[in-house]
Amino acid sequence: MTCNIGNADRAIRFIAGIIIIAVGIYFRSWWGAIGLIFIVTAAIRWCPLYLPFKISTGKSKKAE
């Protein structure tokens, strides 16, 4: 797995994950568990949904 999540994307995913979990706890809903997906993808810096679309928000490596 190559990293396809950049630093800004990683921070946004982590914050969004925390917010989704907090809202799920507040409303006592299992939907808050979706926030874990955001936190895990931010932690491993890899998103499987980016693969089919060949998206990468990380730094590109320039060939010399």
Distance bins in CASP14 RR format, pairs under 12 A and 6 or more apart:
PFRMAT RR
TARGET T0000
AUTHOR 0000-0000-0000
RMODE 2
METHOD distances of the structure
MODEL  1
1 41 0 0 0 0 0 1 0 0 0 0 0
1 44 1 0 0 1 0 0 0 0 0 0 0
1 45 0 0 0 0 1 0 0 0 0 0 0
1 46 1 0 1 0 0 0 0 0 0 0 0
1 47 0 0 0 0 0 1 0 0 0 0 0
1 48 0 0 0 0 1 0 0 0 0 0 0
1 50 0 0 0 0 0 1 0 0 0 0 0
1 51 0 0 0 0 1 0 0 0 0 0 0
2 44 0 0 0 0 0 1 0 0 0 0 0
2 45 0 0 0 0 1 0 0 0 0 0 0
2 46 1 0 0 1 0 0 0 0 0 0 0
2 47 0 0 0 0 0 1 0 0 0 0 0
2 50 0 0 0 0 0 1 0 0 0 0 0
2 51 0 0 0 0 1 0 0 0 0 0 0
2 54 0 0 0 0 0 1 0 0 0 0 0
2 56 0 0 0 0 1 0 0 0 0 0 0
2 58 0 0 0 0 1 0 0 0 0 0 0
2 59 0 0 0 0 0 1 0 0 0 0 0
2 60 0 0 0 0 0 1 0 0 0 0 0
2 61 0 0 0 0 1 0 0 0 0 0 0
3 9 0 0 0 0 0 1 0 0 0 0 0
3 10 0 0 0 0 1 0 0 0 0 0 0
3 41 0 0 0 0 0 1 0 0 0 0 0
3 42 0 0 0 0 0 1 0 0 0 0 0
3 43 0 0 0 0 0 1 0 0 0 0 0
3 44 0 0 0 0 1 0 0 0 0 0 0
3 45 1 0 1 0 0 0 0 0 0 0 0
3 46 1 0 0 1 0 0 0 0 0 0 0
3 47 0 0 0 0 1 0 0 0 0 0 0
3 50 0 0 0 0 0 1 0 0 0 0 0
3 56 0 0 0 0 1 0 0 0 0 0 0
3 57 0 0 0 0 1 0 0 0 0 0 0
3 58 1 0 0 1 0 0 0 0 0 0 0
3 59 0 0 0 0 1 0 0 0 0 0 0
3 60 0 0 0 0 0 1 0 0 0 0 0
3 61 0 0 0 0 0 1 0 0 0 0 0
4 10 0 0 0 0 0 1 0 0 0 0 0
4 41 0 0 0 0 1 0 0 0 0 0 0
4 44 0 0 0 0 0 1 0 0 0 0 0
4 45 1 0 0 1 0 0 0 0 0 0 0
4 46 1 0 1 0 0 0 0 0 0 0 0
4 47 1 0 0 1 0 0 0 0 0 0 0
4 48 0 0 0 0 1 0 0 0 0 0 0
4 49 0 0 0 0 1 0 0 0 0 0 0
4 50 1 0 1 0 0 0 0 0 0 0 0
4 51 1 0 0 1 0 0 0 0 0 0 0
4 52 0 0 0 0 0 1 0 0 0 0 0
4 53 0 0 0 0 0 1 0 0 0 0 0
4 54 0 0 0 0 1 0 0 0 0 0 0
4 55 1 0 0 1 0 0 0 0 0 0 0
4 56 1 0 1 0 0 0 0 0 0 0 0
4 57 1 0 0 1 0 0 0 0 0 0 0
4 58 1 0 0 1 0 0 0 0 0 0 0
4 59 0 0 0 0 0 1 0 0 0 0 0
4 60 0 0 0 0 0 1 0 0 0 0 0
5 11 0 0 0 0 1 0 0 0 0 0 0
5 12 0 0 0 0 1 0 0 0 0 0 0
5 13 1 0 0 1 0 0 0 0 0 0 0
5 14 0 0 0 0 0 1 0 0 0 0 0
5 38 0 0 0 0 0 1 0 0 0 0 0
5 40 0 0 0 0 0 1 0 0 0 0 0
5 41 1 0 0 1 0 0 0 0 0 0 0
5 42 1 0 0 1 0 0 0 0 0 0 0
5 43 0 0 0 0 1 0 0 0 0 0 0
5 44 0 0 0 0 1 0 0 0 0 0 0
5 45 1 0 1 0 0 0 0 0 0 0 0
5 46 1 0 0 1 0 0 0 0 0 0 0
5 47 1 0 1 0 0 0 0 0 0 0 0
5 48 0 0 0 0 0 1 0 0 0 0 0
5 49 0 0 0 0 0 1 0 0 0 0 0
5 50 1 0 0 1 0 0 0 0 0 0 0
5 51 0 0 0 0 0 1 0 0 0 0 0
5 55 0 0 0 0 1 0 0 0 0 0 0
5 56 0 0 0 0 1 0 0 0 0 0 0
5 57 1 0 1 0 0 0 0 0 0 0 0
5 58 1 0 0 1 0 0 0 0 0 0 0
5 59 0 0 0 0 0 1 0 0 0 0 0
6 12 0 0 0 0 1 0 0 0 0 0 0
6 13 0 0 0 0 1 0 0 0 0 0 0
6 14 0 0 0 0 0 1 0 0 0 0 0
6 41 0 0 0 0 0 1 0 0 0 0 0
6 42 0 0 0 0 1 0 0 0 0 0 0
6 45 1 0 0 1 0 0 0 0 0 0 0
6 46 0 0 0 0 0 1 0 0 0 0 0
6 47 0 0 0 0 0 1 0 0 0 0 0
6 50 0 0 0 0 0 1 0 0 0 0 0
6 55 0 0 0 0 0 1 0 0 0 0 0
6 56 0 0 0 0 1 0 0 0 0 0 0
6 57 1 0 1 0 0 0 0 0 0 0 0
6 58 1 1 0 0 0 0 0 0 0 0 0
6 59 1 0 0 1 0 0 0 0 0 0 0
6 60 0 0 0 0 0 1 0 0 0 0 0
7 13 0 0 0 0 0 1 0 0 0 0 0
7 14 0 0 0 0 0 1 0 0 0 0 0
7 42 0 0 0 0 0 1 0 0 0 0 0
7 45 0 0 0 0 1 0 0 0 0 0 0
7 57 0 0 0 0 1 0 0 0 0 0 0
7 58 1 0 0 1 0 0 0 0 0 0 0
7 59 0 0 0 0 1 0 0 0 0 0 0
8 14 0 0 0 0 0 1 0 0 0 0 0
8 15 0 0 0 0 0 1 0 0 0 0 0
8 42 0 0 0 0 0 1 0 0 0 0 0
8 57 1 0 0 1 0 0 0 0 0 0 0
8 58 0 0 0 0 1 0 0 0 0 0 0
8 59 0 0 0 0 0 1 0 0 0 0 0
9 15 0 0 0 0 0 1 0 0 0 0 0
9 16 0 0 0 0 0 1 0 0 0 0 0
9 38 0 0 0 0 0 1 0 0 0 0 0
9 41 0 0 0 0 1 0 0 0 0 0 0
9 42 0 0 0 0 1 0 0 0 0 0 0
9 45 0 0 0 0 1 0 0 0 0 0 0
9 46 0 0 0 0 0 1 0 0 0 0 0
9 47 0 0 0 0 1 0 0 0 0 0 0
9 50 0 0 0 0 1 0 0 0 0 0 0
9 55 0 0 0 0 1 0 0 0 0 0 0
9 56 0 0 0 0 1 0 0 0 0 0 0
9 57 1 0 1 0 0 0 0 0 0 0 0
9 58 1 0 0 1 0 0 0 0 0 0 0
9 59 0 0 0 0 0 1 0 0 0 0 0
10 16 0 0 0 0 0 1 0 0 0 0 0
10 17 0 0 0 0 0 1 0 0 0 0 0
10 38 0 0 0 0 0 1 0 0 0 0 0
10 39 0 0 0 0 0 1 0 0 0 0 0
10 40 0 0 0 0 0 1 0 0 0 0 0
10 41 0 0 0 0 1 0 0 0 0 0 0
10 42 1 0 1 0 0 0 0 0 0 0 0
10 43 0 0 0 0 1 0 0 0 0 0 0
10 44 0 0 0 0 1 0 0 0 0 0 0
10 45 1 0 0 1 0 0 0 0 0 0 0
10 46 0 0 0 0 0 1 0 0 0 0 0
10 47 0 0 0 0 0 1 0 0 0 0 0
10 57 0 0 0 0 1 0 0 0 0 0 0
10 58 0 0 0 0 1 0 0 0 0 0 0
11 17 0 0 0 0 0 1 0 0 0 0 0
11 18 0 0 0 0 0 1 0 0 0 0 0
11 38 0 0 0 0 0 1 0 0 0 0 0
11 39 0 0 0 0 0 1 0 0 0 0 0
11 42 1 0 0 1 0 0 0 0 0 0 0
11 45 0 0 0 0 0 1 0 0 0 0 0
11 57 0 0 0 0 0 1 0 0 0 0 0
12 18 0 0 0 0 0 1 0 0 0 0 0
12 19 0 0 0 0 0 1 0 0 0 0 0
12 38 0 0 0 0 1 0 0 0 0 0 0
12 39 0 0 0 0 0 1 0 0 0 0 0
12 41 0 0 0 0 0 1 0 0 0 0 0
12 42 0 0 0 0 1 0 0 0 0 0 0
12 47 0 0 0 0 0 1 0 0 0 0 0
12 57 0 0 0 0 1 0 0 0 0 0 0
13 19 0 0 0 0 0 1 0 0 0 0 0
13 20 0 0 0 0 0 1 0 0 0 0 0
13 34 0 0 0 0 0 1 0 0 0 0 0
13 35 0 0 0 0 1 0 0 0 0 0 0
13 36 0 0 0 0 0 1 0 0 0 0 0
13 37 0 0 0 0 1 0 0 0 0 0 0
13 38 1 0 1 0 0 0 0 0 0 0 0
13 39 1 0 0 1 0 0 0 0 0 0 0
13 40 0 0 0 0 1 0 0 0 0 0 0
13 41 1 0 1 0 0 0 0 0 0 0 0
13 42 1 0 1 0 0 0 0 0 0 0 0
13 43 0 0 0 0 1 0 0 0 0 0 0
13 44 0 0 0 0 0 1 0 0 0 0 0
13 45 0 0 0 0 1 0 0 0 0 0 0
13 46 0 0 0 0 0 1 0 0 0 0 0
13 47 0 0 0 0 1 0 0 0 0 0 0
13 49 0 0 0 0 0 1 0 0 0 0 0
13 50 0 0 0 0 0 1 0 0 0 0 0
13 57 0 0 0 0 0 1 0 0 0 0 0
14 20 0 0 0 0 0 1 0 0 0 0 0
14 21 0 0 0 0 0 1 0 0 0 0 0
14 35 0 0 0 0 1 0 0 0 0 0 0
14 36 0 0 0 0 0 1 0 0 0 0 0
14 37 0 0 0 0 0 1 0 0 0 0 0
14 38 1 0 0 1 0 0 0 0 0 0 0
14 39 1 0 0 1 0 0 0 0 0 0 0
14 40 0 0 0 0 0 1 0 0 0 0 0
14 41 0 0 0 0 1 0 0 0 0 0 0
14 42 1 0 1 0 0 0 0 0 0 0 0
14 43 0 0 0 0 1 0 0 0 0 0 0
14 44 0 0 0 0 0 1 0 0 0 0 0
14 45 0 0 0 0 0 1 0 0 0 0 0
15 21 0 0 0 0 0 1 0 0 0 0 0
15 22 0 0 0 0 0 1 0 0 0 0 0
15 35 0 0 0 0 0 1 0 0 0 0 0
15 38 0 0 0 0 1 0 0 0 0 0 0
15 39 0 0 0 0 1 0 0 0 0 0 0
15 42 0 0 0 0 1 0 0 0 0 0 0
16 22 0 0 0 0 0 1 0 0 0 0 0
16 23 0 0 0 0 0 1 0 0 0 0 0
16 32 0 0 0 0 0 1 0 0 0 0 0
16 34 0 0 0 0 1 0 0 0 0 0 0
16 35 1 0 0 1 0 0 0 0 0 0 0
16 36 0 0 0 0 0 1 0 0 0 0 0
16 37 0 0 0 0 0 1 0 0 0 0 0
16 38 1 0 1 0 0 0 0 0 0 0 0
16 39 0 0 0 0 1 0 0 0 0 0 0
16 41 0 0 0 0 0 1 0 0 0 0 0
16 42 0 0 0 0 1 0 0 0 0 0 0
17 23 0 0 0 0 1 0 0 0 0 0 0
17 24 0 0 0 0 0 1 0 0 0 0 0
17 25 0 0 0 0 0 1 0 0 0 0 0
17 31 0 0 0 0 0 1 0 0 0 0 0
17 32 0 0 0 0 1 0 0 0 0 0 0
17 33 0 0 0 0 0 1 0 0 0 0 0
17 34 0 0 0 0 1 0 0 0 0 0 0
17 35 1 1 0 0 0 0 0 0 0 0 0
17 36 1 0 0 1 0 0 0 0 0 0 0
17 37 0 0 0 0 1 0 0 0 0 0 0
17 38 1 1 0 0 0 0 0 0 0 0 0
17 39 1 0 1 0 0 0 0 0 0 0 0
17 40 0 0 0 0 1 0 0 0 0 0 0
17 41 0 0 0 0 1 0 0 0 0 0 0
17 42 1 0 0 1 0 0 0 0 0 0 0
17 43 0 0 0 0 0 1 0 0 0 0 0
18 24 0 0 0 0 0 1 0 0 0 0 0
18 25 0 0 0 0 0 1 0 0 0 0 0
18 32 0 0 0 0 0 1 0 0 0 0 0
18 35 1 0 0 1 0 0 0 0 0 0 0
18 36 0 0 0 0 0 1 0 0 0 0 0
18 38 0 0 0 0 1 0 0 0 0 0 0
18 39 1 0 0 1 0 0 0 0 0 0 0
18 42 0 0 0 0 0 1 0 0 0 0 0
19 25 0 0 0 0 0 1 0 0 0 0 0
19 26 0 0 0 0 0 1 0 0 0 0 0
19 32 0 0 0 0 1 0 0 0 0 0 0
19 34 0 0 0 0 0 1 0 0 0 0 0
19 35 0 0 0 0 1 0 0 0 0 0 0
19 38 0 0 0 0 1 0 0 0 0 0 0
19 39 0 0 0 0 0 1 0 0 0 0 0
20 26 0 0 0 0 0 1 0 0 0 0 0
20 27 0 0 0 0 0 1 0 0 0 0 0
20 29 0 0 0 0 0 1 0 0 0 0 0
20 30 0 0 0 0 0 1 0 0 0 0 0
20 31 1 0 0 1 0 0 0 0 0 0 0
20 32 1 0 1 0 0 0 0 0 0 0 0
20 33 0 0 0 0 1 0 0 0 0 0 0
20 34 1 0 1 0 0 0 0 0 0 0 0
20 35 1 1 0 0 0 0 0 0 0 0 0
20 36 0 0 0 0 1 0 0 0 0 0 0
20 37 0 0 0 0 1 0 0 0 0 0 0
20 38 1 0 0 1 0 0 0 0 0 0 0
20 39 0 0 0 0 1 0 0 0 0 0 0
21 27 0 0 0 0 0 1 0 0 0 0 0
21 29 0 0 0 0 0 1 0 0 0 0 0
21 30 0 0 0 0 0 1 0 0 0 0 0
21 31 0 0 0 0 1 0 0 0 0 0 0
21 32 1 0 1 0 0 0 0 0 0 0 0
21 33 1 0 0 1 0 0 0 0 0 0 0
21 34 0 0 0 0 1 0 0 0 0 0 0
21 35 1 0 1 0 0 0 0 0 0 0 0
21 36 1 0 0 1 0 0 0 0 0 0 0
21 37 0 0 0 0 0 1 0 0 0 0 0
21 38 0 0 0 0 1 0 0 0 0 0 0
21 39 1 0 0 1 0 0 0 0 0 0 0
21 40 0 0 0 0 0 1 0 0 0 0 0
22 29 0 0 0 0 0 1 0 0 0 0 0
22 31 0 0 0 0 0 1 0 0 0 0 0
22 32 0 0 0 0 1 0 0 0 0 0 0
22 35 0 0 0 0 1 0 0 0 0 0 0
23 29 1 0 0 1 0 0 0 0 0 0 0
23 30 0 0 0 0 0 1 0 0 0 0 0
23 31 0 0 0 0 1 0 0 0 0 0 0
23 32 1 0 0 1 0 0 0 0 0 0 0
23 33 0 0 0 0 0 1 0 0 0 0 0
23 34 0 0 0 0 0 1 0 0 0 0 0
23 35 0 0 0 0 1 0 0 0 0 0 0
24 30 1 0 0 1 0 0 0 0 0 0 0
24 31 1 0 1 0 0 0 0 0 0 0 0
24 32 1 1 0 0 0 0 0 0 0 0 0
24 33 0 0 0 0 1 0 0 0 0 0 0
24 34 0 0 0 0 1 0 0 0 0 0 0
24 35 0 0 0 0 1 0 0 0 0 0 0
24 36 0 0 0 0 0 1 0 0 0 0 0
25 31 0 0 0 0 0 1 0 0 0 0 0
25 32 1 0 0 1 0 0 0 0 0 0 0
25 33 0 0 0 0 0 1 0 0 0 0 0
25 35 0 0 0 0 0 1 0 0 0 0 0
26 32 0 0 0 0 1 0 0 0 0 0 0
29 35 0 0 0 0 0 1 0 0 0 0 0
30 36 0 0 0 0 0 1 0 0 0 0 0
31 37 0 0 0 0 0 1 0 0 0 0 0
32 38 0 0 0 0 0 1 0 0 0 0 0
32 39 0 0 0 0 0 1 0 0 0 0 0
33 39 0 0 0 0 0 1 0 0 0 0 0
33 40 0 0 0 0 0 1 0 0 0 0 0
34 40 0 0 0 0 0 1 0 0 0 0 0
34 41 0 0 0 0 0 1 0 0 0 0 0
35 41 0 0 0 0 1 0 0 0 0 0 0
35 42 0 0 0 0 0 1 0 0 0 0 0
36 42 0 0 0 0 0 1 0 0 0 0 0
36 43 0 0 0 0 0 1 0 0 0 0 0
37 43 0 0 0 0 0 1 0 0 0 0 0
37 44 0 0 0 0 0 1 0 0 0 0 0
37 47 0 0 0 0 1 0 0 0 0 0 0
37 48 0 0 0 0 0 1 0 0 0 0 0
37 49 0 0 0 0 0 1 0 0 0 0 0
38 44 0 0 0 0 0 1 0 0 0 0 0
38 47 0 0 0 0 1 0 0 0 0 0 0
38 49 0 0 0 0 0 1 0 0 0 0 0
40 46 0 0 0 0 1 0 0 0 0 0 0
40 47 0 0 0 0 1 0 0 0 0 0 0
40 48 0 0 0 0 0 1 0 0 0 0 0
41 47 1 0 1 0 0 0 0 0 0 0 0
41 48 0 0 0 0 1 0 0 0 0 0 0
41 49 0 0 0 0 1 0 0 0 0 0 0
41 50 0 0 0 0 1 0 0 0 0 0 0
41 57 0 0 0 0 0 1 0 0 0 0 0
42 57 0 0 0 0 0 1 0 0 0 0 0
45 56 0 0 0 0 0 1 0 0 0 0 0
45 57 0 0 0 0 1 0 0 0 0 0 0
45 58 0 0 0 0 1 0 0 0 0 0 0
45 59 0 0 0 0 0 1 0 0 0 0 0
46 55 0 0 0 0 0 1 0 0 0 0 0
46 56 0 0 0 0 0 1 0 0 0 0 0
46 57 0 0 0 0 0 1 0 0 0 0 0
46 58 0 0 0 0 0 1 0 0 0 0 0
47 53 0 0 0 0 0 1 0 0 0 0 0
47 54 0 0 0 0 0 1 0 0 0 0 0
47 55 0 0 0 0 1 0 0 0 0 0 0
47 56 0 0 0 0 1 0 0 0 0 0 0
47 57 0 0 0 0 1 0 0 0 0 0 0
47 58 0 0 0 0 0 1 0 0 0 0 0
48 55 0 0 0 0 0 1 0 0 0 0 0
49 55 0 0 0 0 1 0 0 0 0 0 0
50 56 1 0 0 1 0 0 0 0 0 0 0
50 57 1 0 0 1 0 0 0 0 0 0 0
50 58 0 0 0 0 0 1 0 0 0 0 0
54 60 0 0 0 0 0 1 0 0 0 0 0
END
